[in-house]
């Protein structure tokens, strides 16, 4: 550690590959190829070839066993100095933003001068496991000393034991998927289907407009034949969304494929640094990470709570920063589901709901015209670990283009967790 002084942490760069719906453009590639592509795009854009950085941190929620040292393997395939260390982190959908907090803290403490945070996920290249019975038999057979004993071991197997096991998209504590939990959230907080569809449409229209205006031109590296997020629906309408059938609760549900994020593939990363390092490299300082907070929430007994932990992270963070929820120029709230985002907003606005969930005080309403102004996860899609880098990059660019201001970021995650962050463009 170089100093006892806490240093400011600059966001210097951003890059990602287009996000793709599962089993489409990236069906033949995996985590390493996607993360390496995102990193190389960042390296090329900011002239980092051959540079020794302090550390690269990131991860994936869904990994093969050969991805056990994923980020280091990716770094070794890039043009960075191979002496750049790397580590894997994983916190479900918070992986990308928590990786940014990890790198930012090291910079703030003077342990490193620069680093990259990111994340990647592939649903298309999902690992498939064998049954527990087959696994145990294979291990037993490996220890067998003779061919006869091996054969005897294998004779214990039955046809059903050869059925592959695909990872389940559900919470192990409850057996419910995120969508199943969010259906309960929507019912508990009385979030209507119409509200959800309108919110989803706004995300698509905002992102389509941002693409048309060229906002994403310097943020995305084309990959594997894809130049734009292929989940984006420029021609989406309320009428089209209203025709979609419920995806989770088939009878009384309000969540559909249109107002929920799809399973998807993608990778993103951001470049963080001390002010001194950025200036030495001749790189622009887009904005600064000034506060971050993580929280968790009980969601097994209160199953409507799964994706609402950022409510508590926001409350604690704002208290530490001596700010109100209204003191921001932009808000980036991860849209895992329209219902989850709308429930968060509704709780903030209601003294009764705030008290019910356990907040010390009501945070109040925000100006929704400042929320996800370039579209967000419902339009771009949500490769779990890659969402944090995408959102931080968008916020940093918004503030840099404005020339000053303050941005609020919130990302919810499986396991009843969530991270919030304040990003600022300092002047003077």
Buried (B, 14 or more C-beta within 10 A) or exposed (E): EEEEEEBBBBBBBBBBBBBBBBBBBBBEBBBBBBBBBBBBBBBBBBEBEEBEBBBBBBBBBBBBEEBEEBBBBBBEBBBBEEEBBBBBBBBBBBBBBBBBBBBBBBBBBBEBBBBBBBBBBBBBBBBEEBBEBBEBBEEBBEEBEEEEEBEEBBEEBEEEBEEEEEEEBBBEEBEBBBBBBBBBBBBBBEBEBEBBBBBBBBBBBBBBBBBEEEBBEEBBBEBBEBEBBBBBBEEBEEEEBEEBEBBBBEEEBBBBBBBBBBBBBBBBBBBBBBBEBBEEBEBEBBBBBBBBBBBEBEBEEBBBBBBBBBBBBBBBBBEEBEBEBEEBBBBBBBBBBBBBBBBBBBBBBBEEBBEEBEBEEBBEEBEEEBBBBBBBBBBBBBBBBBBBBBBBBBBBBBBBEEEEBBBBBBBBBBBBBBBBBBBBBBEE
